[in-house]
Amino acid sequence: VMVKPALAYLDVISRVREAFDLPVAAYNVSGEYSMVKAAAKLGWVEEERVMMEILVGIKRAGADLILTYSAKEAARVLAR
């Protein structure tokens, strides 16, 4: 079962996790990705920290799989 957009529907991810005995995928859509990139470019947020907070939040909501434009960046952070 896929939930999209992920960030706006963390509650739905959690409910889907509870209701179905199936893998739950969450799609961190391009608008969510762009929002973080734009805020970081303006110096409003620390991009890496916000990116990881979003991904951890999606995982904590119950997603087994996260599809994200931040995949390569997140992999670099997790490899450290």
mmJSON file of the N, C-alpha and C atoms, coordinates in Angstrom:
{"data_MODEL":{"atom_site":{
"group_PDB":["ATOM","ATOM","ATOM","ATOM","ATOM","ATOM","ATOM","ATOM","ATOM","ATOM","ATOM","ATOM","ATOM","ATOM","ATOM","ATOM","ATOM","ATOM","ATOM","ATOM","ATOM","ATOM","ATOM","ATOM","ATOM","ATOM","ATOM","ATOM","ATOM","ATOM","ATOM","ATOM","ATOM","ATOM","ATOM","ATOM","ATOM","ATOM","ATOM","ATOM","ATOM","ATOM","ATOM","ATOM","ATOM","ATOM","ATOM","ATOM","ATOM","ATOM","ATOM","ATOM","ATOM","ATOM","ATOM","ATOM","ATOM","ATOM","ATOM","ATOM","ATOM","ATOM","ATOM","ATOM","ATOM","ATOM","ATOM","ATOM","ATOM","ATOM","ATOM","ATOM","ATOM","ATOM","ATOM","ATOM","ATOM","ATOM","ATOM","ATOM","ATOM","ATOM","ATOM","ATOM","ATOM","ATOM","ATOM","ATOM","ATOM","ATOM","ATOM","ATOM","ATOM","ATOM","ATOM","ATOM","ATOM","ATOM","ATOM","ATOM","ATOM","ATOM","ATOM","ATOM","ATOM","ATOM","ATOM","ATOM","ATOM","ATOM","ATOM","ATOM","ATOM","ATOM","ATOM","ATOM","ATOM","ATOM","ATOM","ATOM","ATOM","ATOM","ATOM","ATOM","ATOM","ATOM","ATOM","ATOM","ATOM","ATOM","ATOM","ATOM","ATOM","ATOM","ATOM","ATOM","ATOM","ATOM","ATOM","ATOM","ATOM","ATOM","ATOM","ATOM","ATOM","ATOM","ATOM","ATOM","ATOM","ATOM","ATOM","ATOM","ATOM","ATOM","ATOM","ATOM","ATOM","ATOM","ATOM","ATOM","ATOM","ATOM","ATOM","ATOM","ATOM","ATOM","ATOM","ATOM","ATOM","ATOM","ATOM","ATOM","ATOM","ATOM","ATOM","ATOM","ATOM","ATOM","ATOM","ATOM","ATOM","ATOM","ATOM","ATOM","ATOM","ATOM","ATOM","ATOM","ATOM","ATOM","ATOM","ATOM","ATOM","ATOM","ATOM","ATOM","ATOM","ATOM","ATOM","ATOM","ATOM","ATOM","ATOM","ATOM","ATOM","ATOM","ATOM","ATOM","ATOM","ATOM","ATOM","ATOM","ATOM","ATOM","ATOM","ATOM","ATOM","ATOM","ATOM","ATOM","ATOM","ATOM","ATOM","ATOM","ATOM","ATOM","ATOM","ATOM","ATOM","ATOM","ATOM","ATOM","ATOM","ATOM","ATOM","ATOM","ATOM","ATOM","ATOM","ATOM"],
"id":[1,2,3,4,5,6,7,8,9,10,11,12,13,14,15,16,17,18,19,20,21,22,23,24,25,26,27,28,29,30,31,32,33,34,35,36,37,38,39,40,41,42,43,44,45,46,47,48,49,50,51,52,53,54,55,56,57,58,59,60,61,62,63,64,65,66,67,68,69,70,71,72,73,74,75,76,77,78,79,80,81,82,83,84,85,86,87,88,89,90,91,92,93,94,95,96,97,98,99,100,101,102,103,104,105,106,107,108,109,110,111,112,113,114,115,116,117,118,119,120,121,122,123,124,125,126,127,128,129,130,131,132,133,134,135,136,137,138,139,140,141,142,143,144,145,146,147,148,149,150,151,152,153,154,155,156,157,158,159,160,161,162,163,164,165,166,167,168,169,170,171,172,173,174,175,176,177,178,179,180,181,182,183,184,185,186,187,188,189,190,191,192,193,194,195,196,197,198,199,200,201,202,203,204,205,206,207,208,209,210,211,212,213,214,215,216,217,218,219,220,221,222,223,224,225,226,227,228,229,230,231,232,233,234,235,236,237,238,239,240],
"type_symbol":["N","C","C","N","C","C","N","C","C","N","C","C","N","C","C","N","C","C","N","C","C","N","C","C","N","C","C","N","C","C","N","C","C","N","C","C","N","C","C","N","C","C","N","C","C","N","C","C","N","C","C","N","C","C","N","C","C","N","C","C","N","C","C","N","C","C","N","C","C","N","C","C","N","C","C","N","C","C","N","C","C","N","C","C","N","C","C","N","C","C","N","C","C","N","C","C","N","C","C","N","C","C","N","C","C","N","C","C","N","C","C","N","C","C","N","C","C","N","C","C","N","C","C","N","C","C","N","C","C","N","C","C","N","C","C","N","C","C","N","C","C","N","C","C","N","C","C","N","C","C","N","C","C","N","C","C","N","C","C","N","C","C","N","C","C","N","C","C","N","C","C","N","C","C","N","C","C","N","C","C","N","C","C","N","C","C","N","C","C","N","C","C","N","C","C","N","C","C","N","C","C","N","C","C","N","C","C","N","C","C","N","C","C","N","C","C","N","C","C","N","C","C","N","C","C","N","C","C","N","C","C","N","C","C","N","C","C","N","C","C"],
"label_atom_id":["N","CA","C","N","CA","C","N","CA","C","N","CA","C","N","CA","C","N","CA","C","N","CA","C","N","CA","C","N","CA","C","N","CA","C","N","CA","C","N","CA","C","N","CA","C","N","CA","C","N","CA","C","N","CA","C","N","CA","C","N","CA","C","N","CA","C","N","CA","C","N","CA","C","N","CA","C","N","CA","C","N","CA","C","N","CA","C","N","CA","C","N","CA","C","N","CA","C","N","CA","C","N","CA","C","N","CA","C","N","CA","C","N","CA","C","N","CA","C","N","CA","C","N","CA","C","N","CA","C","N","CA","C","N","CA","C","N","CA","C","N","CA","C","N","CA","C","N","CA","C","N","CA","C","N","CA","C","N","CA","C","N","CA","C","N","CA","C","N","CA","C","N","CA","C","N","CA","C","N","CA","C","N","CA","C","N","CA","C","N","CA","C","N","CA","C","N","CA","C","N","CA","C","N","CA","C","N","CA","C","N","CA","C","N","CA","C","N","CA","C","N","CA","C","N","CA","C","N","CA","C","N","CA","C","N","CA","C","N","CA","C","N","CA","C","N","CA","C","N","CA","C","N","CA","C","N","CA","C","N","CA","C","N","CA","C","N","CA","C","N","CA","C","N","CA","C","N","CA","C"],
"label_alt_id":[null,null,null,null,null,null,null,null,null,null,null,null,null,null,null,null,null,null,null,null,null,null,null,null,null,null,null,null,null,null,null,null,null,null,null,null,null,null,null,null,null,null,null,null,null,null,null,null,null,null,null,null,null,null,null,null,null,null,null,null,null,null,null,null,null,null,null,null,null,null,null,null,null,null,null,null,null,null,null,null,null,null,null,null,null,null,null,null,null,null,null,null,null,null,null,null,null,null,null,null,null,null,null,null,null,null,null,null,null,null,null,null,null,null,null,null,null,null,null,null,null,null,null,null,null,null,null,null,null,null,null,null,null,null,null,null,null,null,null,null,null,null,null,null,null,null,null,null,null,null,null,null,null,null,null,null,null,null,null,null,null,null,null,null,null,null,null,null,null,null,null,null,null,null,null,null,null,null,null,null,null,null,null,null,null,null,null,null,null,null,null,null,null,null,null,null,null,null,null,null,null,null,null,null,null,null,null,null,null,null,null,null,null,null,null,null,null,null,null,null,null,null,null,null,null,null,null,null,null,null,null,null,null,null,null,null,null,null,null,null],
"label_comp_id":["VAL","VAL","VAL","MET","MET","MET","VAL","VAL","VAL","LYS","LYS","LYS","PRO","PRO","PRO","ALA","ALA","ALA","LEU","LEU","LEU","ALA","ALA","ALA","TYR","TYR","TYR","LEU","LEU","LEU","ASP","ASP","ASP","VAL","VAL","VAL","ILE","ILE","ILE","SER","SER","SER","ARG","ARG","ARG","VAL","VAL","VAL","ARG","ARG","ARG","GLU","GLU","GLU","ALA","ALA","ALA","PHE","PHE","PHE","ASP","ASP","ASP","LEU","LEU","LEU","PRO","PRO","PRO","VAL","VAL","VAL","ALA","ALA","ALA","ALA","ALA","ALA","TYR","TYR","TYR","ASN","ASN","ASN","VAL","VAL","VAL","SER","SER","SER","GLY","GLY","GLY","GLU","GLU","GLU","TYR","TYR","TYR","SER","SER","SER","MET","MET","MET","VAL","VAL","VAL","LYS","LYS","LYS","ALA","ALA","ALA","ALA","ALA","ALA","ALA","ALA","ALA","LYS","LYS","LYS","LEU","LEU","LEU","GLY","GLY","GLY","TRP","TRP","TRP","VAL","VAL","VAL","GLU","GLU","GLU","GLU","GLU","GLU","GLU","GLU","GLU","ARG","ARG","ARG","VAL","VAL","VAL","MET","MET","MET","MET","MET","MET","GLU","GLU","GLU","ILE","ILE","ILE","LEU","LEU","LEU","VAL","VAL","VAL","GLY","GLY","GLY","ILE","ILE","ILE","LYS","LYS","LYS","ARG","ARG","ARG","ALA","ALA","ALA","GLY","GLY","GLY","ALA","ALA","ALA","ASP","ASP","ASP","LEU","LEU","LEU","ILE","ILE","ILE","LEU","LEU","LEU","THR","THR","THR","TYR","TYR","TYR","SER","SER","SER","ALA","ALA","ALA","LYS","LYS","LYS","GLU","GLU","GLU","ALA","ALA","ALA","ALA","ALA","ALA","ARG","ARG","ARG","VAL","VAL","VAL","LEU","LEU","LEU","ALA","ALA","ALA","ARG","ARG","ARG"],
"label_asym_id":["A","A","A","A","A","A","A","A","A","A","A","A","A","A","A","A","A","A","A","A","A","A","A","A","A","A","A","A","A","A","A","A","A","A","A","A","A","A","A","A","A","A","A","A","A","A","A","A","A","A","A","A","A","A","A","A","A","A","A","A","A","A","A","A","A","A","A","A","A","A","A","A","A","A","A","A","A","A","A","A","A","A","A","A","A","A","A","A","A","A","A","A","A","A","A","A","A","A","A","A","A","A","A","A","A","A","A","A","A","A","A","A","A","A","A","A","A","A","A","A","A","A","A","A","A","A","A","A","A","A","A","A","A","A","A","A","A","A","A","A","A","A","A","A","A","A","A","A","A","A","A","A","A","A","A","A","A","A","A","A","A","A","A","A","A","A","A","A","A","A","A","A","A","A","A","A","A","A","A","A","A","A","A","A","A","A","A","A","A","A","A","A","A","A","A","A","A","A","A","A","A","A","A","A","A","A","A","A","A","A","A","A","A","A","A","A","A","A","A","A","A","A","A","A","A","A","A","A","A","A","A","A","A","A","A","A","A","A","A","A"],
"label_entity_id":["1","1","1","1","1","1","1","1","1","1","1","1","1","1","1","1","1","1","1","1","1","1","1","1","1","1","1","1","1","1","1","1","1","1","1","1","1","1","1","1","1","1","1","1","1","1","1","1","1","1","1","1","1","1","1","1","1","1","1","1","1","1","1","1","1","1","1","1","1","1","1","1","1","1","1","1","1","1","1","1","1","1","1","1","1","1","1","1","1","1","1","1","1","1","1","1","1","1","1","1","1","1","1","1","1","1","1","1","1","1","1","1","1","1","1","1","1","1","1","1","1","1","1","1","1","1","1","1","1","1","1","1","1","1","1","1","1","1","1","1","1","1","1","1","1","1","1","1","1","1","1","1","1","1","1","1","1","1","1","1","1","1","1","1","1","1","1","1","1","1","1","1","1","1","1","1","1","1","1","1","1","1","1","1","1","1","1","1","1","1","1","1","1","1","1","1","1","1","1","1","1","1","1","1","1","1","1","1","1","1","1","1","1","1","1","1","1","1","1","1","1","1","1","1","1","1","1","1","1","1","1","1","1","1","1","1","1","1","1","1"],
"label_seq_id":[1,1,1,2,2,2,3,3,3,4,4,4,5,5,5,6,6,6,7,7,7,8,8,8,9,9,9,10,10,10,11,11,11,12,12,12,13,13,13,14,14,14,15,15,15,16,16,16,17,17,17,18,18,18,19,19,19,20,20,20,21,21,21,22,22,22,23,23,23,24,24,24,25,25,25,26,26,26,27,27,27,28,28,28,29,29,29,30,30,30,31,31,31,32,32,32,33,33,33,34,34,34,35,35,35,36,36,36,37,37,37,38,38,38,39,39,39,40,40,40,41,41,41,42,42,42,43,43,43,44,44,44,45,45,45,46,46,46,47,47,47,48,48,48,49,49,49,50,50,50,51,51,51,52,52,52,53,53,53,54,54,54,55,55,55,56,56,56,57,57,57,58,58,58,59,59,59,60,60,60,61,61,61,62,62,62,63,63,63,64,64,64,65,65,65,66,66,66,67,67,67,68,68,68,69,69,69,70,70,70,71,71,71,72,72,72,73,73,73,74,74,74,75,75,75,76,76,76,77,77,77,78,78,78,79,79,79,80,80,80],
"pdbx_PDB_ins_code":[null,null,null,null,null,null,null,null,null,null,null,null,null,null,null,null,null,null,null,null,null,null,null,null,null,null,null,null,null,null,null,null,null,null,null,null,null,null,null,null,null,null,null,null,null,null,null,null,null,null,null,null,null,null,null,null,null,null,null,null,null,null,null,null,null,null,null,null,null,null,null,null,null,null,null,null,null,null,null,null,null,null,null,null,null,null,null,null,null,null,null,null,null,null,null,null,null,null,null,null,null,null,null,null,null,null,null,null,null,null,null,null,null,null,null,null,null,null,null,null,null,null,null,null,null,null,null,null,null,null,null,null,null,null,null,null,null,null,null,null,null,null,null,null,null,null,null,null,null,null,null,null,null,null,null,null,null,null,null,null,null,null,null,null,null,null,null,null,null,null,null,null,null,null,null,null,null,null,null,null,null,null,null,null,null,null,null,null,null,null,null,null,null,null,null,null,null,null,null,null,null,null,null,null,null,null,null,null,null,null,null,null,null,null,null,null,null,null,null,null,null,null,null,null,null,null,null,null,null,null,null,null,null,null,null,null,null,null,null,null],
"Cartn_x":[0.857,0.0,0.904,0.659,1.474,0.665,1.311,0.708,1.518,0.809,1.484,0.568,1.03,2.371,2.615,3.832,4.155,4.056,4.658,4.781,3.426,2.535,1.212,0.313,0.657,-0.207,0.47,1.276,1.914,0.87,-0.254,-1.323,-1.936,-2.047,-2.591,-1.624,-0.331,0.672,0.506,0.353,0.184,-1.08,-2.167,-3.428,-3.37,-2.731,-2.572,-1.734,-0.664,0.202,-0.618,-1.507,-2.327,-3.409,-3.953,-5.118,-4.795,-3.617,-3.304,-2.015,-2.011,-0.809,-0.081,0.259,0.945,2.085,3.077,4.122,3.522,4.027,3.558,4.691,4.409,5.374,4.89,5.832,5.507,6.317,5.656,6.315,6.528,7.776,8.175,8.254,7.168,6.986,7.918,7.993,8.917,8.664,7.421,7.123,7.717,7.68,8.274,9.79,10.376,11.819,12.225,11.485,11.789,11.654,10.695,10.491,11.736,12.302,13.509,14.686,14.85,15.946,15.874,14.673,14.508,14.786,14.273,14.495,15.976,16.655,18.093,18.884,18.502,19.19,19.09,17.971,17.772,18.406,18.952,19.597,18.63,17.409,16.381,16.478,16.977,17.073,18.396,18.783,19.937,19.411,19.744,19.159,19.294,20.489,20.713,19.88,19.837,19.072,17.579,17.055,15.623,15.289,16.138,15.916,15.829,16.785,16.796,15.623,15.246,14.092,12.816,12.653,11.484,11.484,12.614,12.685,12.483,13.064,12.862,11.397,10.77,9.352,8.463,8.774,8.013,8.19,9.413,9.684,8.956,9.006,8.34,6.828,6.28,4.841,4.436,5.407,5.104,5.482,6.146,6.516,7.616,7.437,8.472,9.454,8.964,9.732,9.449,10.492,10.32,10.903,10.075,10.539,10.785,12.012,12.354,13.398,13.316,14.327,15.625,15.579,16.744,17.496,17.191,17.755,19.281,19.912,21.383,21.977,21.388,21.88,21.704,20.556,20.295,21.246,21.527,22.453,23.846,24.273,25.583,25.614,24.542,24.468,24.487,23.701,23.607,24.901,25.691,26.943,28.054,27.873,28.907,28.997],
"Cartn_y":[-1.161,0.0,1.225,2.171,3.378,4.588,5.413,6.663,7.805,8.769,9.929,11.12,12.272,12.616,12.131,11.774,11.158,12.129,13.277,14.191,14.691,14.975,15.479,14.385,13.124,12.023,11.022,11.506,10.604,9.833,10.478,9.794,8.672,8.892,7.871,6.69,6.98,5.91,5.038,5.671,4.94,4.082,4.637,3.887,2.725,2.959,1.888,0.759,1.122,0.134,-0.735,-0.114,-0.847,-1.689,-1.206,-1.84,-3.001,-2.978,-3.97,-4.708,-5.991,-6.805,-6.872,-5.693,-5.549,-4.554,-4.596,-3.577,-2.188,-1.207,0.173,1.001,1.623,2.504,3.937,4.845,6.264,7.01,7.894,8.655,10.079,10.42,11.777,12.574,13.245,13.831,15.011,15.404,16.453,17.787,18.099,19.363,19.408,18.287,18.205,18.344,17.696,17.773,19.21,19.826,21.193,22.196,21.989,22.879,22.901,21.746,21.659,22.301,22.01,22.59,24.116,24.658,26.113,26.763,26.178,26.731,26.682,25.623,25.506,26.535,26.74,27.715,29.12,29.42,30.733,30.819,29.702,29.686,29.572,29.167,29.069,27.775,26.716,25.409,24.746,23.772,22.931,21.76,21.767,20.809,19.351,18.939,17.54,17.132,17.997,17.677,17.575,18.505,18.488,17.269,16.984,15.813,14.545,14.366,13.156,13.131,14.269,14.328,13.901,14.359,13.976,12.466,11.932,10.5,9.639,10.047,9.307,9.382,10.539,10.685,9.77,9.669,8.778,7.322,6.959,5.592,5.326,6.286,6.117,6.013,6.646,6.554,5.147,4.371,2.988,2.549,3.4,3.026,1.971,0.962,-0.047,0.412,1.239,1.686,3.166,3.945,5.371,5.668,6.189,6.65,8.144,8.592,9.99,10.459,11.727,12.343,12.536,12.394,12.549,11.24,10.215,8.885,8.871,9.47,9.45,10.238,11.4,12.219,11.483,10.859,10.123,8.934,8.258,7.123,7.577,8.742,9.275,9.561,10.158,10.472,9.186,8.208,6.954,6.135,6.345,5.602,6.128,7.326,7.908,7.215],
"Cartn_z":[0.0,0.0,0.0,-0.901,-0.949,-0.494,0.316,0.784,0.193,-0.414,-0.982,-0.934,-0.579,-0.133,1.298,1.584,2.875,4.046,3.914,5.047,5.546,4.64,5.03,5.597,5.353,5.747,6.673,7.602,8.562,9.363,9.675,10.403,9.565,8.269,7.375,7.276,7.197,7.177,8.416,9.56,10.817,10.807,10.305,10.266,9.276,8.134,7.146,7.742,8.448,9.107,10.058,10.836,11.803,11.137,10.022,9.41,8.472,7.854,6.833,7.152,6.86,7.019,5.676,5.18,3.896,4.061,3.181,3.233,2.979,3.709,3.564,2.969,1.833,1.178,1.322,1.479,1.576,0.525,-0.209,-1.269,-0.789,-0.526,-0.141,-1.446,-1.799,-3.128,-3.397,-4.667,-5.1,-4.413,-4.098,-3.415,-2.02,-1.322,0.016,-0.084,-1.066,-1.305,-1.648,-2.556,-2.992,-1.862,-0.99,0.15,1.036,1.301,2.131,1.409,0.124,-0.657,-0.668,-0.89,-0.952,0.4,1.466,2.807,3.175,2.785,3.065,2.266,1.017,0.164,0.743,1.384,2.008,3.394,3.862,5.173,6.333,6.053,7.091,7.887,7.258,7.923,7.563,8.371,8.049,7.223,5.96,5.014,5.453,5.82,6.18,7.393,8.387,9.603,9.321,8.523,8.201,7.346,6.36,5.506,6.347,7.248,8.066,9.047,9.584,10.496,9.777,8.545,7.748,7.498,7.074,6.766,8.009,9.123,10.377,10.802,10.634,10.973,10.144,8.858,7.979,8.423,8.746,9.224,10.537,11.457,12.754,12.607,11.568,11.329,10.899,10.378,10.033,8.634,7.879,6.513,6.509,5.673,5.456,4.387,3.48,2.326,2.117,1.868,1.598,0.226,-0.658,-1.957,-1.822,-2.107,-1.897,-2.894,-3.252,-4.096,-3.309,-2.012,-1.136,-0.928,-1.682,-1.425,-1.404,-2.401,-2.445,-1.285,-0.997,0.117,1.447,1.635,2.875,3.005,1.9,1.928,2.362,1.886,2.295,3.791,4.295,5.728,6.546,6.146,6.892,6.829,5.783,5.631,6.543,7.082,7.953,9.269],
"occupancy":[1.0,1.0,1.0,1.0,1.0,1.0,1.0,1.0,1.0,1.0,1.0,1.0,1.0,1.0,1.0,1.0,1.0,1.0,1.0,1.0,1.0,1.0,1.0,1.0,1.0,1.0,1.0,1.0,1.0,1.0,1.0,1.0,1.0,1.0,1.0,1.0,1.0,1.0,1.0,1.0,1.0,1.0,1.0,1.0,1.0,1.0,1.0,1.0,1.0,1.0,1.0,1.0,1.0,1.0,1.0,1.0,1.0,1.0,1.0,1.0,1.0,1.0,1.0,1.0,1.0,1.0,1.0,1.0,1.0,1.0,1.0,1.0,1.0,1.0,1.0,1.0,1.0,1.0,1.0,1.0,1.0,1.0,1.0,1.0,1.0,1.0,1.0,1.0,1.0,1.0,1.0,1.0,1.0,1.0,1.0,1.0,1.0,1.0,1.0,1.0,1.0,1.0,1.0,1.0,1.0,1.0,1.0,1.0,1.0,1.0,1.0,1.0,1.0,1.0,1.0,1.0,1.0,1.0,1.0,1.0,1.0,1.0,1.0,1.0,1.0,1.0,1.0,1.0,1.0,1.0,1.0,1.0,1.0,1.0,1.0,1.0,1.0,1.0,1.0,1.0,1.0,1.0,1.0,1.0,1.0,1.0,1.0,1.0,1.0,1.0,1.0,1.0,1.0,1.0,1.0,1.0,1.0,1.0,1.0,1.0,1.0,1.0,1.0,1.0,1.0,1.0,1.0,1.0,1.0,1.0,1.0,1.0,1.0,1.0,1.0,1.0,1.0,1.0,1.0,1.0,1.0,1.0,1.0,1.0,1.0,1.0,1.0,1.0,1.0,1.0,1.0,1.0,1.0,1.0,1.0,1.0,1.0,1.0,1.0,1.0,1.0,1.0,1.0,1.0,1.0,1.0,1.0,1.0,1.0,1.0,1.0,1.0,1.0,1.0,1.0,1.0,1.0,1.0,1.0,1.0,1.0,1.0,1.0,1.0,1.0,1.0,1.0,1.0,1.0,1.0,1.0,1.0,1.0,1.0,1.0,1.0,1.0,1.0,1.0,1.0],
"B_iso_or_equiv":[0.0,0.0,0.0,0.0,0.0,0.0,0.0,0.0,0.0,0.0,0.0,0.0,0.0,0.0,0.0,0.0,0.0,0.0,0.0,0.0,0.0,0.0,0.0,0.0,0.0,0.0,0.0,0.0,0.0,0.0,0.0,0.0,0.0,0.0,0.0,0.0,0.0,0.0,0.0,0.0,0.0,0.0,0.0,0.0,0.0,0.0,0.0,0.0,0.0,0.0,0.0,0.0,0.0,0.0,0.0,0.0,0.0,0.0,0.0,0.0,0.0,0.0,0.0,0.0,0.0,0.0,0.0,0.0,0.0,0.0,0.0,0.0,0.0,0.0,0.0,0.0,0.0,0.0,0.0,0.0,0.0,0.0,0.0,0.0,0.0,0.0,0.0,0.0,0.0,0.0,0.0,0.0,0.0,0.0,0.0,0.0,0.0,0.0,0.0,0.0,0.0,0.0,0.0,0.0,0.0,0.0,0.0,0.0,0.0,0.0,0.0,0.0,0.0,0.0,0.0,0.0,0.0,0.0,0.0,0.0,0.0,0.0,0.0,0.0,0.0,0.0,0.0,0.0,0.0,0.0,0.0,0.0,0.0,0.0,0.0,0.0,0.0,0.0,0.0,0.0,0.0,0.0,0.0,0.0,0.0,0.0,0.0,0.0,0.0,0.0,0.0,0.0,0.0,0.0,0.0,0.0,0.0,0.0,0.0,0.0,0.0,0.0,0.0,0.0,0.0,0.0,0.0,0.0,0.0,0.0,0.0,0.0,0.0,0.0,0.0,0.0,0.0,0.0,0.0,0.0,0.0,0.0,0.0,0.0,0.0,0.0,0.0,0.0,0.0,0.0,0.0,0.0,0.0,0.0,0.0,0.0,0.0,0.0,0.0,0.0,0.0,0.0,0.0,0.0,0.0,0.0,0.0,0.0,0.0,0.0,0.0,0.0,0.0,0.0,0.0,0.0,0.0,0.0,0.0,0.0,0.0,0.0,0.0,0.0,0.0,0.0,0.0,0.0,0.0,0.0,0.0,0.0,0.0,0.0,0.0,0.0,0.0,0.0,0.0,0.0],
"pdbx_formal_charge":[null,null,null,null,null,null,null,null,null,null,null,null,null,null,null,null,null,null,null,null,null,null,null,null,null,null,null,null,null,null,null,null,null,null,null,null,null,null,null,null,null,null,null,null,null,null,null,null,null,null,null,null,null,null,null,null,null,null,null,null,null,null,null,null,null,null,null,null,null,null,null,null,null,null,null,null,null,null,null,null,null,null,null,null,null,null,null,null,null,null,null,null,null,null,null,null,null,null,null,null,null,null,null,null,null,null,null,null,null,null,null,null,null,null,null,null,null,null,null,null,null,null,null,null,null,null,null,null,null,null,null,null,null,null,null,null,null,null,null,null,null,null,null,null,null,null,null,null,null,null,null,null,null,null,null,null,null,null,null,null,null,null,null,null,null,null,null,null,null,null,null,null,null,null,null,null,null,null,null,null,null,null,null,null,null,null,null,null,null,null,null,null,null,null,null,null,null,null,null,null,null,null,null,null,null,null,null,null,null,null,null,null,null,null,null,null,null,null,null,null,null,null,null,null,null,null,null,null,null,null,null,null,null,null,null,null,null,null,null,null],
"auth_seq_id":[1,1,1,2,2,2,3,3,3,4,4,4,5,5,5,6,6,6,7,7,7,8,8,8,9,9,9,10,10,10,11,11,11,12,12,12,13,13,13,14,14,14,15,15,15,16,16,16,17,17,17,18,18,18,19,19,19,20,20,20,21,21,21,22,22,22,23,23,23,24,24,24,25,25,25,26,26,26,27,27,27,28,28,28,29,29,29,30,30,30,31,31,31,32,32,32,33,33,33,34,34,34,35,35,35,36,36,36,37,37,37,38,38,38,39,39,39,40,40,40,41,41,41,42,42,42,43,43,43,44,44,44,45,45,45,46,46,46,47,47,47,48,48,48,49,49,49,50,50,50,51,51,51,52,52,52,53,53,53,54,54,54,55,55,55,56,56,56,57,57,57,58,58,58,59,59,59,60,60,60,61,61,61,62,62,62,63,63,63,64,64,64,65,65,65,66,66,66,67,67,67,68,68,68,69,69,69,70,70,70,71,71,71,72,72,72,73,73,73,74,74,74,75,75,75,76,76,76,77,77,77,78,78,78,79,79,79,80,80,80],
"auth_comp_id":["VAL","VAL","VAL","MET","MET","MET","VAL","VAL","VAL","LYS","LYS","LYS","PRO","PRO","PRO","ALA","ALA","ALA","LEU","LEU","LEU","ALA","ALA","ALA","TYR","TYR","TYR","LEU","LEU","LEU","ASP","ASP","ASP","VAL","VAL","VAL","ILE","ILE","ILE","SER","SER","SER","ARG","ARG","ARG","VAL","VAL","VAL","ARG","ARG","ARG","GLU","GLU","GLU","ALA","ALA","ALA","PHE","PHE","PHE","ASP","ASP","ASP","LEU","LEU","LEU","PRO","PRO","PRO","VAL","VAL","VAL","ALA","ALA","ALA","ALA","ALA","ALA","TYR","TYR","TYR","ASN","ASN","ASN","VAL","VAL","VAL","SER","SER","SER","GLY","GLY","GLY","GLU","GLU","GLU","TYR","TYR","TYR","SER","SER","SER","MET","MET","MET","VAL","VAL","VAL","LYS","LYS","LYS","ALA","ALA","ALA","ALA","ALA","ALA","ALA","ALA","ALA","LYS","LYS","LYS","LEU","LEU","LEU","GLY","GLY","GLY","TRP","TRP","TRP","VAL","VAL","VAL","GLU","GLU","GLU","GLU","GLU","GLU","GLU","GLU","GLU","ARG","ARG","ARG","VAL","VAL","VAL","MET","MET","MET","MET","MET","MET","GLU","GLU","GLU","ILE","ILE","ILE","LEU","LEU","LEU","VAL","VAL","VAL","GLY","GLY","GLY","ILE","ILE","ILE","LYS","LYS","LYS","ARG","ARG","ARG","ALA","ALA","ALA","GLY","GLY","GLY","ALA","ALA","ALA","ASP","ASP","ASP","LEU","LEU","LEU","ILE","ILE","ILE","LEU","LEU","LEU","THR","THR","THR","TYR","TYR","TYR","SER","SER","SER","ALA","ALA","ALA","LYS","LYS","LYS","GLU","GLU","GLU","ALA","ALA","ALA","ALA","ALA","ALA","ARG","ARG","ARG","VAL","VAL","VAL","LEU","LEU","LEU","ALA","ALA","ALA","ARG","ARG","ARG"],
"auth_asym_id":["A","A","A","A","A","A","A","A","A","A","A","A","A","A","A","A","A","A","A","A","A","A","A","A","A","A","A","A","A","A","A","A","A","A","A","A","A","A","A","A","A","A","A","A","A","A","A","A","A","A","A","A","A","A","A","A","A","A","A","A","A","A","A","A","A","A","A","A","A","A","A","A","A","A","A","A","A","A","A","A","A","A","A","A","A","A","A","A","A","A","A","A","A","A","A","A","A","A","A","A","A","A","A","A","A","A","A","A","A","A","A","A","A","A","A","A","A","A","A","A","A","A","A","A","A","A","A","A","A","A","A","A","A","A","A","A","A","A","A","A","A","A","A","A","A","A","A","A","A","A","A","A","A","A","A","A","A","A","A","A","A","A","A","A","A","A","A","A","A","A","A","A","A","A","A","A","A","A","A","A","A","A","A","A","A","A","A","A","A","A","A","A","A","A","A","A","A","A","A","A","A","A","A","A","A","A","A","A","A","A","A","A","A","A","A","A","A","A","A","A","A","A","A","A","A","A","A","A","A","A","A","A","A","A","A","A","A","A","A","A"],
"auth_atom_id":["N","CA","C","N","CA","C","N","CA","C","N","CA","C","N","CA","C","N","CA","C","N","CA","C","N","CA","C","N","CA","C","N","CA","C","N","CA","C","N","CA","C","N","CA","C","N","CA","C","N","CA","C","N","CA","C","N","CA","C","N","CA","C","N","CA","C","N","CA","C","N","CA","C","N","CA","C","N","CA","C","N","CA","C","N","CA","C","N","CA","C","N","CA","C","N","CA","C","N","CA","C","N","CA","C","N","CA","C","N","CA","C","N","CA","C","N","CA","C","N","CA","C","N","CA","C","N","CA","C","N","CA","C","N","CA","C","N","CA","C","N","CA","C","N","CA","C","N","CA","C","N","CA","C","N","CA","C","N","CA","C","N","CA","C","N","CA","C","N","CA","C","N","CA","C","N","CA","C","N","CA","C","N","CA","C","N","CA","C","N","CA","C","N","CA","C","N","CA","C","N","CA","C","N","CA","C","N","CA","C","N","CA","C","N","CA","C","N","CA","C","N","CA","C","N","CA","C","N","CA","C","N","CA","C","N","CA","C","N","CA","C","N","CA","C","N","CA","C","N","CA","C","N","CA","C","N","CA","C","N","CA","C","N","CA","C","N","CA","C","N","CA","C","N","CA","C","N","CA","C"],
"pdbx_PDB_model_num":[1,1,1,1,1,1,1,1,1,1,1,1,1,1,1,1,1,1,1,1,1,1,1,1,1,1,1,1,1,1,1,1,1,1,1,1,1,1,1,1,1,1,1,1,1,1,1,1,1,1,1,1,1,1,1,1,1,1,1,1,1,1,1,1,1,1,1,1,1,1,1,1,1,1,1,1,1,1,1,1,1,1,1,1,1,1,1,1,1,1,1,1,1,1,1,1,1,1,1,1,1,1,1,1,1,1,1,1,1,1,1,1,1,1,1,1,1,1,1,1,1,1,1,1,1,1,1,1,1,1,1,1,1,1,1,1,1,1,1,1,1,1,1,1,1,1,1,1,1,1,1,1,1,1,1,1,1,1,1,1,1,1,1,1,1,1,1,1,1,1,1,1,1,1,1,1,1,1,1,1,1,1,1,1,1,1,1,1,1,1,1,1,1,1,1,1,1,1,1,1,1,1,1,1,1,1,1,1,1,1,1,1,1,1,1,1,1,1,1,1,1,1,1,1,1,1,1,1,1,1,1,1,1,1,1,1,1,1,1,1]
}}}
